Amino acid sequence: MSLSNTQILIELCALSYCDEDADPFKSITHQEKAIATDINSGLQQLGLSSDWSITWGPVLSTDIARAFMMYVAGNSSSGEYAVVIRGTDPASFLGWLRDVEVSLVAPPYGSGLLIANGANQAMSTLNAMTSGGQTVVQYLTSLSGSPTFYVTGHSFGGTLATAYAPWLVAQGVGSPQVMTFAAPSAGNAAFVTYLLANVASVTSYINTLDVVPNLWANIEGIERYYASPGPACPKLITILLNNFAKNVTGFEQPVTPTSLTGTLQSSDTWFQEVGYQHDHNTYAGLLGAPELSIDELEIQTFLATRTPKAA
């Protein structure tokens, strides 16, 4: 099956979730190697391994939760390179409400623009990551020729891709194409203007039944998202959303999103519906790309590394 660039990028984003849970009993190096093995296995299953491969990373952040992961996949024959930033657990809507710091602050580029403080802090983490002794900026600027760059991510990874792309440009990386999936907004209107003026293009894909991209520009609409016979938004979530709506203002989506028409899972609870509609595999399916089981990839990696006991 021949995949389009959009389909390849959603698959690269899906593969970023391999081995996403931090395990204090495994070293970061061990976990990064496992992630790389899983990604390579996924590329092979997708029939992409003859063209696309990991060229930098994957690198995990060193915080106790290992909350961030980034890698670069490259296609040497076409000169294309994708900076892939992992998002949060796609099913953890409460995690979004609890963990994302959404006060607006000035980023380390431009003037008079504002982005979410959580995204701004995460950029510092991404900048500090190294693979093979190089930061991602050092790696990308060392590439010869005239490479084509993509910056991509699903969920909060998409938010970070949007915020991080102008920083890469400011550090000398050629103007990238930004493509996001299910991404909440990253900053204010001035940020959007700056972003569009400094990158080659911005494309945002949003499932029409995914509530997460409504963070943070349209919080009020979330509780009314699933009309009957869809599941009702729980009262606790409604209270939290109303509280956030009063205190979170000034955000704007970078472009009019490309809508993907979702299908309601009428037997699901509200939380299950949110998780399903936001999941990277749902986006892959809506884009006509193969759906990969990350759990199956991890099981295959585990079995492949087991040494049978002698009889």
N, C-alpha and C positions, 0 to 999 in steps of 0.2 A: 504494500500500500504506500503510495507516494503522499507525503504530508506537506501541507502548505507551511509557510513561515509561522503563521498564527498557531496552527496545530502543533508544530514543533515546540514553540515557546510555552504553550500550556502544558505540554508533556514535560518539558524541562522544569517547569514550576512544580508539577505534581511530584517529580522525582526528588525535589528538594526536601520533601517531607519524610524521606527514608530515615529510619532510626531517629525520629524527632525527639523522643523522650530522653532527658538527661538521666544517666545512670551513674551515681557516685562510686559504684564499684568498678566502673570501666574508666580508663584514662581517656582524656580528650583525643589523644593520638589514636587509640584503639577505636574509638567511636567514629572518628573522621575516616579511618580506613574502611570501616564497615559501611559507612555512608557511600564512599566512593565505589565499593564493590557493588552495592545495591543499585547505584545510578548506572554503572556500566552494564549490569544485568538488564536493567530496564531499557537502556538504549539498544541493547542487542535484541530484546524481545520486540521492540518497535521497528526493527530494521533500520535503525539510524546509526549503528556503531561503525559502519564503513565510512561515514562522513563526519559525524559529530563525536566528540570525545571531551573528557574533562581536561582542561589545559591549565587551570589554576584552582587550587583548593581540592575538595571542599574544606572550609575552615569554620570551626565553631567558636563562638565567643567564650571567654574564660570565666564568666559569671557562674555561680553555682547551678543555675537553671539551664546554662548553655542555651540561652534564649534565642540567639541569632545564629544563622548559618548562611554562608554565601559561597558560591562557586562560579567559575567561568567555564562555559562549554564553547568549543570552537570547531569550526568547519574549515580546515586548512585549504581545501580545494576552492571554496567560494570566498574565503577571506572574511567570513562572518563569525562574530564572537558575541555571546550572550552572557551578560552579568545577571546571575539568577540569585535573588534574595528570598530566603524562606519566610513565610508568614507564621502566624500563630496557629495553634491547633484549630482547624477549621470548624470543629463542632463546639468550641468553647465560647459561646456568646457572652456568658457571665465573665469570662476572662477578659473580653474586650472592655466591658464596663468597669472592671476592677483595675486592670493593669495599664491601660493606655493613658498617658499623661497628655491632656489636650489643651492646656494653656498655650497661648500663642506667643512665640519668641522669635527673635531675629536669627536667621540661619547664618552660616559663615560665608555667605555670598550675597551679592546684590545689595540693594539699599531700599529701605522703606517697606520691605516685605516681611511676612510672618509665616511660620510653619508651626505645627504641633511640637511642643516641647519633647514629647516622647520620641518623635521622629528625629528631632535635632540631636538628642542624646544618642540615639541608635546610630546616627551617622558617624559619631566619634568612635563608636565601637567598631563599625565596619572599616573605618580608616586605619584602625590599629591592627587589623587582621593581616597575617602574613602567611604566604605559602611559598616554599622554596626560597625563603629569604627576601621575598618581594611583597610589598603591599599590592593591592589590586590596581592602584593607579600606576605604580612602577611597572607592573606587568603589562598593562594595556598600552602605556606609552612606549614600551620597548618593542612592540610589534612592528615589523617592517611592512612596507607597501602602504596601501590605502584600505585598511580594514573597515568593515561595516560593523558598528556596535549596536547592540540592543541592551536595554536595561529592563528587566522584567521581574514580576513577582505576583503571587496570588495572595489575596487578603491583605494583612498588614505588610507583607512582602511587597505588594503593589504600591501601598502608601510610601514605603521606604524607597522603592524604585523611582517614584515620582519626585520625592524630595532629594534623592541622592544623585540623580542624573545631572542636575545643574552643577553640583559640587564636582563631579568628575570632569565636566567641561571646564570649570574654573581651574582645575589642576592640569589641564593640557590634553585631556582625552578628547578625541574627535567627536563632533556632535552626534550623540546617539539617538536611536529611535526608542521611545519609551512605549512599552506595551504592558498593560496591567489587566488583571482579572479579579473581579470582586473586591476592588480596592476602595476603602474609605478615603475621603478627601484628606489632603496633607496640609493645606494652608489657605491663606486668604486670597482675595481677588488680585492683589498686587503680586503675590507669589505666582499665581496662574499666568499673569502677563509676562513675568520674568521667565518662567518655565518655557512658555511657547516661543519666546524670542531667542532662547538659547539651546534648544534641542531641535533635532531634525523633524520629529513628529511625536505626537502623543495619541495613543489609541487606548481606550478603556472599554473592556467588555464587562457587562453586568447582566446577570440573570434577572429577569423581571420579577421573580419571586424571592430573590435574595435580599434580606433586610440589612445585611452588614454594610453594603456600600452607602446606605443612608447615614452612616456615621461619617462625618459629624455635621453634614450640611442639611440634613432633613430628618432629624431625630423624631420630630413629632409624628411623622408618617408611619413609623415602625409598628406601633400598636394596632394600627388598622390594616396591616398589610394582607392578612389572610382572611378574605371575606368568606362568609358562610358558603359552603360547608367546611371551610378550612378551620383549623384549631384557633381558639381565642387566645389572645396574649394574656399570660398570667398577671394577676393584679400586682404582684411584687415587681415584675418587669415594667409594668405601666408606671408605677411610682418612681422607679429608678430612671426611666426614660424622661418622665416629666421633670424630674430634678435636673437631669443633664441638660435638657432643652432650655432651662432657665439660665444655666451657667455657661453653656458652650455656644458661642456665636462667632460669626466672622468667617466660617469655612466655606469654601466653594470648590466644586468639582472642576478639574482642569479642562475638561472638554465634555461636550454632549456625548454620553456613552453610547456604544453600540449595543443595542438591546438583544438579548438572547431569550426567547420565550420559554419560560419554565413550565413545568407540569406539577400541579398540586398533588401531594401524596396524602390523600384524604384520611387515611387510617393513622397517620402520625400524630403525636402530641406536638405542641407548639415548639418545644425544644428540638424534637426530632426533625420537624419540618425545617427549622432554621439550619440545623446541621446539614441536612441533605441538600438544601438549595444552595448552601454556601460551599459545599465540598468541591475540591479540585476535580474529582472525577465527574461530578455533575457538569461542570464547565467543559471538560473534555468532551463529554457526550453531546452537549449542546453545540459544540463546534465541529462535530463529526469526527473527532479523534478517538483512538482506542482508549478504553478505560483500564488503567493499570491497578492491580491490587498491590499496594505498598507492603502490606503484611506478608503476602506471598513471596515478594522479592526478598524480604528479610529472612523468611524461613528458608528459602533456597540458599541464601548466603550462609546461614547458620549450619545447615546440613553439609554444605560444600567444605566448610572449615573443620568439621568434626573428623577426628582420627579414629577409625574403628579399632576396638580393642583386639589384641591378639587372641586367637582361639586357644 
